Amino acid sequence: MEFVAGPPARWHLTLRDGSLLELWADGYGIEDGAYEFSVLVRATEEEQGKADVVAWTPADPRRVMVAVARLATGSVQNVHTATGPARDGTCVCRPFLPEE
């Protein structure tokens, strides 16, 4: 598998228990009550069989969206894109709500 859209973006999720989860994905959507993060990759049929493919591109069957994480919306307090970390390791991200 190879990334199609370049390196994935960095995301921070603050969970309701106060934990911070960092993950890398091209983007996310809300599906069946869960945040679903995915990446766009070029993958062989064999590689696709070993991954959780959530979408295919009509023009090229080797270009697919692969899920990298799913979290119930009720367990997530906040989701935001992440820029480079501050020198002290704290988050320097601009929080946003899922409605944005």
VMD Tcl script that builds the backbone (N, CA, C; Angstrom):
set m [mol new atoms 300]
animate dup $m
set s [atomselect $m all]
$s set {name element resname resid chain x y z} {
  {N N MET 1 A 0.841 -1.175 0.000}
  {CA C MET 1 A 0.000 0.000 0.000}
  {C C MET 1 A 0.883 1.233 0.000}
  {N N GLU 2 A 0.398 2.252 -0.697}
  {CA C GLU 2 A 1.109 3.524 -0.674}
  {C C GLU 2 A 0.093 4.650 -0.551}
  {N N PHE 3 A 0.473 5.701 0.180}
  {CA C PHE 3 A -0.409 6.851 0.347}
  {C C PHE 3 A -0.593 7.543 -0.992}
  {N N VAL 4 A -1.827 7.932 -1.302}
  {CA C VAL 4 A -2.118 8.620 -2.545}
  {C C VAL 4 A -2.105 10.134 -2.335}
  {N N ALA 5 A -2.572 10.587 -1.213}
  {CA C ALA 5 A -2.701 12.022 -0.942}
  {C C ALA 5 A -1.511 12.568 -0.160}
  {N N GLY 6 A -0.381 11.883 -0.200}
  {CA C GLY 6 A 0.773 12.316 0.586}
  {C C GLY 6 A 0.636 11.821 2.011}
  {N N PRO 7 A 1.517 12.285 2.881}
  {CA C PRO 7 A 1.436 11.827 4.279}
  {C C PRO 7 A 0.104 12.245 4.910}
  {N N PRO 8 A -0.483 11.393 5.722}
  {CA C PRO 8 A -1.751 11.742 6.379}
  {C C PRO 8 A -1.581 12.915 7.344}
  {N N ALA 9 A -2.687 13.561 7.660}
  {CA C ALA 9 A -2.705 14.662 8.624}
  {C C ALA 9 A -2.713 14.110 10.048}
  {N N ARG 10 A -2.262 14.921 10.964}
  {CA C ARG 10 A -2.223 14.558 12.386}
  {C C ARG 10 A -3.495 15.073 13.057}
  {N N TRP 11 A -4.152 14.228 13.846}
  {CA C TRP 11 A -5.395 14.567 14.539}
  {C C TRP 11 A -5.241 14.308 16.028}
  {N N HIS 12 A -5.899 15.145 16.829}
  {CA C HIS 12 A -5.992 14.922 18.272}
  {C C HIS 12 A -7.458 14.731 18.641}
  {N N LEU 13 A -7.713 13.726 19.451}
  {CA C LEU 13 A -9.048 13.479 19.980}
  {C C LEU 13 A -8.934 13.500 21.495}
  {N N THR 14 A -9.701 14.378 22.119}
  {CA C THR 14 A -9.791 14.379 23.570}
  {C C THR 14 A -10.963 13.476 23.923}
  {N N LEU 15 A -10.682 12.439 24.702}
  {CA C LEU 15 A -11.734 11.496 25.077}
  {C C LEU 15 A -12.435 11.986 26.335}
  {N N ARG 16 A -13.633 11.508 26.559}
  {CA C ARG 16 A -14.426 11.944 27.715}
  {C C ARG 16 A -13.748 11.649 29.045}
  {N N ASP 17 A -12.879 10.635 29.082}
  {CA C ASP 17 A -12.176 10.330 30.334}
  {C C ASP 17 A -10.936 11.209 30.524}
  {N N GLY 18 A -10.711 12.170 29.594}
  {CA C GLY 18 A -9.580 13.082 29.705}
  {C C GLY 18 A -8.342 12.653 28.932}
  {N N SER 19 A -8.340 11.459 28.388}
  {CA C SER 19 A -7.194 10.972 27.617}
  {C C SER 19 A -7.090 11.723 26.296}
  {N N LEU 20 A -5.876 11.842 25.791}
  {CA C LEU 20 A -5.646 12.434 24.487}
  {C C LEU 20 A -5.143 11.350 23.546}
  {N N LEU 21 A -5.819 11.195 22.424}
  {CA C LEU 21 A -5.434 10.212 21.426}
  {C C LEU 21 A -4.922 10.970 20.212}
  {N N GLU 22 A -3.756 10.576 19.700}
  {CA C GLU 22 A -3.227 11.170 18.485}
  {C C GLU 22 A -3.239 10.104 17.406}
  {N N LEU 23 A -3.735 10.473 16.224}
  {CA C LEU 23 A -3.696 9.532 15.116}
  {C C LEU 23 A -3.471 10.285 13.827}
  {N N TRP 24 A -3.142 9.525 12.789}
  {CA C TRP 24 A -2.820 10.077 11.476}
  {C C TRP 24 A -3.824 9.553 10.470}
  {N N ALA 25 A -4.474 10.465 9.736}
  {CA C ALA 25 A -5.479 10.082 8.745}
  {C C ALA 25 A -5.673 11.241 7.769}
  {N N ASP 26 A -6.230 10.935 6.599}
  {CA C ASP 26 A -6.531 11.997 5.634}
  {C C ASP 26 A -7.767 12.782 6.057}
  {N N GLY 27 A -8.659 12.142 6.771}
  {CA C GLY 27 A -9.873 12.808 7.206}
  {C C GLY 27 A -10.767 11.854 7.966}
  {N N TYR 28 A -11.954 12.334 8.303}
  {CA C TYR 28 A -12.887 11.487 9.046}
  {C C TYR 28 A -14.319 11.856 8.700}
  {N N GLY 29 A -15.200 10.964 9.054}
  {CA C GLY 29 A -16.631 11.193 8.946}
  {C C GLY 29 A -17.289 10.535 10.134}
  {N N ILE 30 A -18.578 10.774 10.299}
  {CA C ILE 30 A -19.320 10.110 11.370}
  {C C ILE 30 A -20.234 9.094 10.698}
  {N N GLU 31 A -20.006 7.826 11.018}
  {CA C GLU 31 A -20.752 6.713 10.431}
  {C C GLU 31 A -21.318 5.843 11.550}
  {N N ASP 32 A -22.618 5.651 11.552}
  {CA C ASP 32 A -23.261 4.764 12.535}
  {C C ASP 32 A -22.844 5.077 13.964}
  {N N GLY 33 A -22.822 6.357 14.331}
  {CA C GLY 33 A -22.528 6.757 15.698}
  {C C GLY 33 A -21.060 6.673 16.089}
  {N N ALA 34 A -20.178 6.650 15.097}
  {CA C ALA 34 A -18.746 6.568 15.397}
  {C C ALA 34 A -17.954 7.493 14.479}
  {N N TYR 35 A -16.901 8.073 15.017}
  {CA C TYR 35 A -15.937 8.783 14.184}
  {C C TYR 35 A -15.153 7.714 13.435}
  {N N GLU 36 A -15.082 7.851 12.116}
  {CA C GLU 36 A -14.338 6.895 11.297}
  {C C GLU 36 A -13.239 7.668 10.566}
  {N N PHE 37 A -11.996 7.414 10.930}
  {CA C PHE 37 A -10.837 8.047 10.314}
  {C C PHE 37 A -10.292 7.121 9.233}
  {N N SER 38 A -9.878 7.707 8.103}
  {CA C SER 38 A -9.409 6.877 6.994}
  {C C SER 38 A -8.299 7.577 6.210}
  {N N VAL 39 A -7.605 6.784 5.405}
  {CA C VAL 39 A -6.565 7.281 4.509}
  {C C VAL 39 A -6.840 6.788 3.094}
  {N N LEU 40 A -6.455 7.603 2.114}
  {CA C LEU 40 A -6.567 7.224 0.712}
  {C C LEU 40 A -5.257 6.572 0.303}
  {N N VAL 41 A -5.352 5.331 -0.172}
  {CA C VAL 41 A -4.149 4.579 -0.553}
  {C C VAL 41 A -4.335 3.926 -1.916}
  {N N ARG 42 A -3.232 3.535 -2.496}
  {CA C ARG 42 A -3.246 2.689 -3.692}
  {C C ARG 42 A -2.851 1.303 -3.186}
  {N N ALA 43 A -3.705 0.314 -3.428}
  {CA C ALA 43 A -3.479 -1.020 -2.879}
  {C C ALA 43 A -3.865 -2.087 -3.895}
  {N N THR 44 A -3.107 -3.159 -3.881}
  {CA C THR 44 A -3.435 -4.300 -4.731}
  {C C THR 44 A -4.691 -4.975 -4.181}
  {N N GLU 45 A -5.262 -5.865 -4.970}
  {CA C GLU 45 A -6.437 -6.610 -4.528}
  {C C GLU 45 A -6.108 -7.420 -3.267}
  {N N GLU 46 A -4.920 -8.009 -3.225}
  {CA C GLU 46 A -4.500 -8.780 -2.057}
  {C C GLU 46 A -4.391 -7.892 -0.817}
  {N N GLU 47 A -3.801 -6.714 -0.965}
  {CA C GLU 47 A -3.681 -5.788 0.162}
  {C C GLU 47 A -5.047 -5.319 0.630}
  {N N GLN 48 A -5.951 -5.071 -0.314}
  {CA C GLN 48 A -7.302 -4.644 0.050}
  {C C GLN 48 A -8.021 -5.714 0.870}
  {N N GLY 49 A -7.736 -6.985 0.573}
  {CA C GLY 49 A -8.353 -8.082 1.302}
  {C C GLY 49 A -7.907 -8.163 2.753}
  {N N LYS 50 A -6.786 -7.533 3.070}
  {CA C LYS 50 A -6.248 -7.553 4.428}
  {C C LYS 50 A -6.549 -6.268 5.192}
  {N N ALA 51 A -7.272 -5.336 4.566}
  {CA C ALA 51 A -7.552 -4.040 5.186}
  {C C ALA 51 A -9.058 -3.832 5.302}
  {N N ASP 52 A -9.435 -2.825 6.066}
  {CA C ASP 52 A -10.843 -2.451 6.208}
  {C C ASP 52 A -11.138 -1.347 5.190}
  {N N VAL 53 A -11.436 -1.733 3.952}
  {CA C VAL 53 A -11.709 -0.781 2.881}
  {C C VAL 53 A -13.125 -0.238 3.071}
  {N N VAL 54 A -13.234 1.103 3.131}
  {CA C VAL 54 A -14.543 1.721 3.363}
  {C C VAL 54 A -15.089 2.433 2.132}
  {N N ALA 55 A -14.243 2.642 1.094}
  {CA C ALA 55 A -14.705 3.276 -0.144}
  {C C ALA 55 A -13.720 2.982 -1.266}
  {N N TRP 56 A -14.251 2.954 -2.480}
  {CA C TRP 56 A -13.441 2.725 -3.678}
  {C C TRP 56 A -13.622 3.911 -4.603}
  {N N THR 57 A -12.595 4.237 -5.377}
  {CA C THR 57 A -12.741 5.289 -6.386}
  {C C THR 57 A -13.188 4.636 -7.691}
  {N N PRO 58 A -14.162 5.221 -8.373}
  {CA C PRO 58 A -14.681 4.597 -9.590}
  {C C PRO 58 A -13.668 4.534 -10.731}
  {N N ALA 59 A -12.779 5.508 -10.821}
  {CA C ALA 59 A -11.840 5.565 -11.938}
  {C C ALA 59 A -10.678 4.586 -11.811}
  {N N ASP 60 A -10.334 4.209 -10.586}
  {CA C ASP 60 A -9.178 3.340 -10.369}
  {C C ASP 60 A -9.473 2.403 -9.199}
  {N N PRO 61 A -9.764 1.136 -9.450}
  {CA C PRO 61 A -10.121 0.204 -8.378}
  {C C PRO 61 A -8.993 -0.041 -7.373}
  {N N ARG 62 A -7.785 0.390 -7.688}
  {CA C ARG 62 A -6.677 0.238 -6.733}
  {C C ARG 62 A -6.619 1.386 -5.730}
  {N N ARG 63 A -7.318 2.489 -6.009}
  {CA C ARG 63 A -7.369 3.636 -5.084}
  {C C ARG 63 A -8.554 3.454 -4.162}
  {N N VAL 64 A -8.273 3.277 -2.874}
  {CA C VAL 64 A -9.325 2.996 -1.899}
  {C C VAL 64 A -9.109 3.802 -0.622}
  {N N MET 65 A -10.203 3.967 0.114}
  {CA C MET 65 A -10.134 4.563 1.448}
  {C C MET 65 A -10.100 3.411 2.447}
  {N N VAL 66 A -9.116 3.451 3.335}
  {CA C VAL 66 A -8.951 2.409 4.344}
  {C C VAL 66 A -9.162 3.029 5.723}
  {N N ALA 67 A -10.012 2.415 6.526}
  {CA C ALA 67 A -10.248 2.889 7.889}
  {C C ALA 67 A -9.009 2.635 8.736}
  {N N VAL 68 A -8.622 3.653 9.504}
  {CA C VAL 68 A -7.485 3.493 10.419}
  {C C VAL 68 A -7.927 3.523 11.873}
  {N N ALA 69 A -9.128 4.074 12.142}
  {CA C ALA 69 A -9.623 4.107 13.521}
  {C C ALA 69 A -11.119 4.386 13.517}
  {N N ARG 70 A -11.820 3.815 14.499}
  {CA C ARG 70 A -13.236 4.093 14.742}
  {C C ARG 70 A -13.418 4.268 16.242}
  {N N LEU 71 A -14.072 5.359 16.619}
  {CA C LEU 71 A -14.364 5.606 18.027}
  {C C LEU 71 A -15.804 6.066 18.155}
  {N N ALA 72 A -16.524 5.516 19.113}
  {CA C ALA 72 A -17.911 5.918 19.349}
  {C C ALA 72 A -17.961 7.416 19.642}
  {N N THR 73 A -18.914 8.122 19.030}
  {CA C THR 73 A -19.004 9.564 19.245}
  {C C THR 73 A -19.203 9.905 20.716}
  {N N GLY 74 A -19.875 9.042 21.456}
  {CA C GLY 74 A -20.094 9.289 22.878}
  {C C GLY 74 A -18.837 9.233 23.718}
  {N N SER 75 A -17.772 8.645 23.184}
  {CA C SER 75 A -16.522 8.557 23.952}
  {C C SER 75 A -15.570 9.710 23.644}
  {N N VAL 76 A -15.951 10.556 22.669}
  {CA C VAL 76 A -15.067 11.641 22.229}
  {C C VAL 76 A -15.639 12.986 22.654}
  {N N GLN 77 A -14.805 13.779 23.300}
  {CA C GLN 77 A -15.210 15.112 23.738}
  {C C GLN 77 A -14.890 16.158 22.669}
  {N N ASN 78 A -13.739 16.019 22.004}
  {CA C ASN 78 A -13.291 17.029 21.050}
  {C C ASN 78 A -12.398 16.376 19.996}
  {N N VAL 79 A -12.481 16.881 18.755}
  {CA C VAL 79 A -11.619 16.429 17.657}
  {C C VAL 79 A -11.032 17.672 17.023}
  {N N HIS 80 A -9.735 17.663 16.776}
  {CA C HIS 80 A -9.147 18.794 16.066}
  {C C HIS 80 A -7.909 18.367 15.300}
  {N N THR 81 A -7.651 19.100 14.216}
  {CA C THR 81 A -6.430 18.849 13.464}
  {C C THR 81 A -5.266 19.352 14.300}
  {N N ALA 82 A -4.109 18.787 14.063}
  {CA C ALA 82 A -2.952 19.114 14.878}
  {C C ALA 82 A -1.858 19.710 14.009}
  {N N THR 83 A -1.258 20.778 14.504}
  {CA C THR 83 A -0.071 21.328 13.863}
  {C C THR 83 A 1.129 20.779 14.624}
  {N N GLY 84 A 2.299 21.270 14.360}
  {CA C GLY 84 A 3.472 20.807 15.101}
  {C C GLY 84 A 3.326 21.079 16.583}
  {N N PRO 85 A 3.854 20.205 17.419}
  {CA C PRO 85 A 3.717 20.408 18.866}
  {C C PRO 85 A 4.530 21.605 19.337}
  {N N ALA 86 A 4.067 22.251 20.376}
  {CA C ALA 86 A 4.815 23.340 20.999}
  {C C ALA 86 A 6.065 22.761 21.661}
  {N N ARG 87 A 6.998 23.617 21.995}
  {CA C ARG 87 A 8.260 23.137 22.589}
  {C C ARG 87 A 8.044 22.350 23.870}
  {N N ASP 88 A 7.001 22.713 24.633}
  {CA C ASP 88 A 6.753 21.986 25.879}
  {C C ASP 88 A 5.885 20.752 25.666}
  {N N GLY 89 A 5.559 20.427 24.400}
  {CA C GLY 89 A 4.784 19.231 24.107}
  {C C GLY 89 A 3.284 19.418 24.149}
  {N N THR 90 A 2.815 20.610 24.521}
  {CA C THR 90 A 1.376 20.838 24.574}
  {C C THR 90 A 0.821 21.011 23.171}
  {N N CYS 91 A -0.438 20.859 23.047}
  {CA C CYS 91 A -1.094 20.963 21.746}
  {C C CYS 91 A -1.228 22.435 21.348}
  {N N VAL 92 A -0.900 22.731 20.109}
  {CA C VAL 92 A -1.055 24.091 19.596}
  {C C VAL 92 A -2.084 24.086 18.468}
  {N N CYS 93 A -3.120 23.296 18.625}
  {CA C CYS 93 A -4.115 23.097 17.581}
  {C C CYS 93 A -5.270 24.069 17.747}
  {N N ARG 94 A -6.000 24.270 16.663}
  {CA C ARG 94 A -7.222 25.063 16.697}
  {C C ARG 94 A -8.387 24.079 16.824}
  {N N PRO 95 A -8.989 24.006 18.017}
  {CA C PRO 95 A -10.135 23.085 18.173}
  {C C PRO 95 A -11.300 23.491 17.283}
  {N N PHE 96 A -12.071 22.522 16.844}
  {CA C PHE 96 A -13.302 22.800 16.117}
  {C C PHE 96 A -14.309 21.723 16.467}
  {N N LEU 97 A -15.555 22.049 16.224}
  {CA C LEU 97 A -16.637 21.105 16.510}
  {C C LEU 97 A -16.942 20.310 15.257}
  {N N PRO 98 A -17.495 19.101 15.389}
  {CA C PRO 98 A -17.812 18.268 14.216}
  {C C PRO 98 A -18.754 18.967 13.228}
  {N N GLU 99 A -19.554 19.940 13.687}
  {CA C GLU 99 A -20.484 20.640 12.800}
  {C C GLU 99 A -19.765 21.536 11.806}
  {N N GLU 100 A -18.500 21.931 12.097}
  {CA C GLU 100 A -17.761 22.833 11.210}
  {C C GLU 100 A -17.356 22.149 9.936}
}
mol reanalyze $m
mol bondsrecalc $m
mol representation Tube
mol addrep $m
